[in-house]
């Protein structure tokens, strides 16, 4: 698994239709600075950014392909020169001819090297041009049997930092009286629990305070709900990672978003903190409103 050392530089290349865009998107989701369709001669000044950035751009990925015509002829020499300056690796993506033909036919686009010939002529011309690049590549992925989600997962596993989260979960508390939050994946309603608002000793406190938390979590049904919901969300989060869904939001609501939802959101985050590959953060949308 790759590490995020300063100056790390990845060149993504390979056959058109083999998944360069998907790989680039996966790297971008991991925090890489990605530049697409770059002529090989521009790789040297781009590599300089890793030094000029003073750690602000620790990982740069450049997507390079054969569309540059004669510019691509200098690729091997450029890569050799770059490797003498730092940590430079080449990732090559390929797929079989029949798979590439099906992919191009499905999107009804011509191959960039097809010219006046057939789609297969363009694929074979590109394969011939890229043969020396493929031989010099550090990493190779054959995407013939992969869909875009499987390819993204494979790239993420290859280049994620050790221990880095593959999925980011936001647990959002809110008050129904202020409206349902938008762009959330799951909503839970805590209004089945008694409202601390009607307890004069708790009214002016919120769900982050121990006395409110203890009150809410000790009510009948609270622990049973948390145990069942945590179990369900663990399965969901594992599935999200298999499907390469990088983030999700679970909204926890009560009447005003001050007591029950806040206490439950914090407790739910605590219970999900140990899910492998998931980074959990908590937000309170309506805490502090009158």
Beta strands, then each sheet from edge to edge (+ up, - down):
strand 1: 8-14
strand 2: 33-35
strand 3: 59-63
strand 4: 88-94
strand 5: 139-142
strand 6: 167-175
strand 7: 186-189
strand 8: 247-254
strand 9: 278-284
sheet 1: 2+ 3+ 1+ 4+ 5+
sheet 2: 7+ 8+ 6+ 9+
end
